[in-house]
Amino acid sequence: MRVRASLLALSLAFALPAALFVSPHSPYTGPREAAAAVSVVVSLDELVTSSSYVVVAKAAERQSMWEDTPSGRRIVTYTRLDVERSVVGEPGTQVWVRTLGGVVGDVGQWVSGEAVLKPGERSLLFLHKTPAAVVVTAMAQGHYPVISTEGGLPKLAPSPDAGTILPRTGPSIGAREVLVGATLSRALVAIEEVKRAPRERK
């Protein structure tokens, strides 16, 4: 049942983003109204078990381009991550990750609910390897920027735009509730606990 719920949550997270094309030469100053992405809250257990890699990494160079996807032709961005620490899997010292949206020429595409990987930013990332590319698991729910605090302890922040996250029934606690505001060290301990815990499989 848990695996089935995980697959449903992830399929909803990937399948329903809404996009907005914006030209830098357009006369208006802000984006027009667009429906937000809709996803079901994902637990930490689901994030870990659905990810090929979990890493602490810094975003480096990125390249945006037009690409044919199952939902049509759209702009995607490939970002090179320099891996500082691998918690799950062995991605190597660098991994390229594809996210939806970006800017090509004078056309930009913003996808609400997608992870936004900013060059130079350090993050905890849950990554899923597909036949076509490595993507962020559950989009923004799999991306946690690492921020500095006054006390000097690095803590996790939410991804800038998670879109609309629907609650779920059952006892599961959303990964964002566990990770946002936690110190990086505590988050890594929580992930290790998930890796060690026995899992129900059907």
C-alpha positions as CSV (number, residue, x, y, z in Angstrom):
1,M,0.0,0.0,0.0
2,R,2.8,2.4,0.8
3,V,4.5,1.8,-2.5
4,R,1.2,2.3,-4.3
5,A,0.7,5.6,-2.5
6,S,4.2,6.7,-3.3
7,L,3.7,6.1,-7.0
8,L,0.4,8.0,-7.0
9,A,1.9,10.9,-5.2
10,L,4.9,11.1,-7.5
11,S,2.8,10.7,-10.6
12,L,0.6,13.6,-9.5
13,A,3.6,15.7,-8.7
14,F,5.2,15.2,-12.1
15,A,2.0,15.3,-14.2
16,L,0.2,18.5,-13.3
17,P,2.6,21.5,-13.5
18,A,1.2,24.6,-15.2
19,A,3.5,26.7,-17.2
20,L,3.7,30.4,-18.2
21,F,5.7,31.7,-21.1
22,V,7.1,35.2,-20.6
23,S,9.0,37.4,-23.1
24,P,11.4,39.9,-21.6
25,H,10.1,42.4,-24.2
26,S,6.5,42.1,-23.2
27,P,4.9,45.4,-21.9
28,Y,3.6,44.1,-18.6
29,T,5.8,44.0,-15.5
30,G,4.6,40.8,-13.8
31,P,3.5,37.4,-14.9
32,R,-0.1,36.9,-15.9
33,E,-2.3,34.6,-13.7
34,A,-1.6,30.9,-14.2
35,A,-2.9,27.9,-12.3
36,A,-0.5,26.5,-9.7
37,A,1.0,23.1,-9.9
38,V,-0.9,20.5,-7.8
39,S,0.8,17.7,-6.0
40,V,0.0,15.4,-3.1
41,V,2.2,15.7,0.0
42,V,5.1,13.2,-0.1
43,S,6.6,11.7,3.1
44,L,10.3,11.4,3.8
45,D,10.0,7.7,3.5
46,E,8.6,8.0,0.0
47,L,11.2,10.5,-1.0
48,V,14.0,8.3,0.1
49,T,12.6,5.1,-1.4
50,S,11.7,6.8,-4.7
51,S,15.1,8.4,-5.2
52,S,18.1,7.0,-7.0
53,Y,20.3,9.5,-5.2
54,V,20.1,11.8,-2.2
55,V,22.9,14.4,-2.1
56,V,24.2,17.6,-0.6
57,A,25.4,19.5,-3.6
58,K,26.1,23.0,-5.0
59,A,24.5,24.0,-8.3
60,A,27.0,25.2,-10.9
61,E,26.6,25.8,-14.6
62,R,23.2,25.4,-16.3
63,Q,21.9,25.3,-19.8
64,S,18.3,25.9,-21.0
65,M,16.9,24.5,-24.2
66,W,13.8,23.5,-26.1
67,E,13.0,19.8,-25.7
68,D,10.2,17.4,-26.6
69,T,8.6,16.0,-23.5
70,P,5.5,13.7,-22.9
71,S,3.4,16.8,-22.3
72,G,4.7,18.6,-25.4
73,R,7.5,20.8,-26.6
74,R,8.8,23.0,-23.8
75,I,11.8,24.6,-22.2
76,V,13.9,22.6,-19.8
77,T,17.1,23.5,-17.9
78,Y,20.0,21.2,-17.2
79,T,22.0,22.1,-14.1
80,R,25.3,20.6,-13.2
81,L,25.5,19.7,-9.5
82,D,28.9,19.4,-7.8
83,V,28.3,16.7,-5.2
84,E,29.6,17.5,-1.7
85,R,28.1,14.4,0.0
86,S,26.2,11.4,-1.2
87,V,23.7,10.0,1.3
88,V,21.9,7.6,-1.0
89,G,23.3,6.1,-4.2
90,E,26.6,6.8,-6.0
91,P,26.1,9.6,-8.5
92,G,29.8,10.5,-8.7
93,T,31.3,13.9,-8.0
94,Q,29.1,15.7,-10.6
95,V,25.5,15.0,-11.9
96,W,23.4,16.9,-14.4
97,V,19.8,17.4,-13.4
98,R,16.9,18.4,-15.6
99,T,14.2,20.7,-14.4
100,L,11.2,22.1,-16.3
101,G,11.3,25.8,-17.3
102,G,14.1,28.3,-18.1
103,V,14.9,31.0,-20.7
104,V,15.9,30.4,-24.3
105,G,16.5,33.5,-26.3
106,D,13.7,36.0,-25.6
107,V,11.3,33.3,-24.4
108,G,11.1,32.2,-20.7
109,Q,9.0,29.5,-19.2
110,W,8.2,29.3,-15.5
111,V,6.7,26.1,-14.1
112,S,5.1,26.5,-10.7
113,G,5.9,23.6,-8.3
114,E,9.2,22.8,-10.0
115,A,12.5,22.9,-8.1
116,V,14.6,26.0,-8.8
117,L,18.3,25.3,-8.7
118,K,20.2,28.6,-8.4
119,P,23.9,28.7,-9.5
120,G,26.1,28.8,-6.4
121,E,23.3,27.6,-4.1
122,R,24.0,24.5,-1.8
123,S,21.0,22.2,-1.3
124,L,19.9,18.8,-0.1
125,L,18.4,17.1,-3.1
126,F,16.4,13.9,-3.7
127,L,17.1,12.8,-7.3
128,H,15.4,10.2,-9.5
129,K,17.1,8.7,-12.5
130,T,14.8,8.2,-15.5
131,P,15.7,6.7,-18.9
132,A,15.9,10.3,-20.3
133,A,17.5,12.3,-17.4
134,V,18.1,12.7,-13.7
135,V,15.2,14.8,-12.2
136,V,14.3,16.1,-8.8
137,T,12.1,13.6,-7.0
138,A,8.6,15.0,-6.5
139,M,9.8,18.4,-8.0
140,A,10.0,21.1,-5.3
141,Q,9.2,18.6,-2.5
142,G,12.6,17.0,-3.2
143,H,14.6,20.3,-3.0
144,Y,15.8,21.9,0.2
145,P,18.3,24.9,-0.1
146,V,20.8,25.0,2.7
147,I,20.9,28.4,4.5
148,S,23.2,29.9,7.1
149,T,21.9,30.9,10.5
150,E,23.1,33.4,13.1
151,G,24.3,30.5,15.2
152,G,26.4,29.2,12.3
153,L,24.5,25.9,11.9
154,P,23.3,25.2,8.3
155,K,19.5,24.7,8.2
156,L,17.2,23.6,5.4
157,A,14.7,26.0,3.7
158,P,11.8,25.1,1.4
159,S,12.2,25.2,-2.3
160,P,11.0,28.7,-3.5
161,D,7.8,27.6,-5.3
162,A,6.2,24.4,-4.3
163,G,2.9,25.1,-6.0
164,T,-0.3,23.7,-4.3
165,I,0.4,20.7,-2.1
166,L,-2.7,18.7,-1.2
167,P,-2.9,17.0,2.2
168,R,-3.3,13.2,2.3
169,T,-5.1,10.9,4.6
170,G,-3.3,8.5,6.9
171,P,-0.6,8.8,9.6
172,S,2.3,9.9,7.3
173,I,4.0,13.2,8.0
174,G,5.1,15.3,5.0
175,A,8.8,15.4,4.2
176,R,8.7,19.2,4.2
177,E,7.4,19.1,7.8
178,V,10.3,17.0,8.8
179,L,13.1,18.8,6.9
180,V,12.2,22.5,6.6
181,G,13.9,24.3,9.5
182,A,15.9,21.3,10.5
183,T,19.7,21.5,10.7
184,L,21.4,19.8,7.8
185,S,23.0,17.3,10.2
186,R,19.6,16.4,11.8
187,A,18.1,16.0,8.3
188,L,20.9,13.6,7.3
189,V,20.3,11.5,10.5
190,A,16.5,11.3,9.6
191,I,17.4,10.1,6.1
192,E,19.7,7.5,7.5
193,E,17.0,6.3,9.9
194,V,14.6,5.8,6.9
195,K,17.3,3.8,5.1
196,R,17.7,1.5,8.1
197,A,14.0,1.1,9.0
198,P,12.2,-2.0,7.8
199,R,9.7,-1.2,5.0
200,E,6.4,-2.8,4.2
201,R,6.4,-4.1,0.7
202,K,3.5,-5.5,-1.2
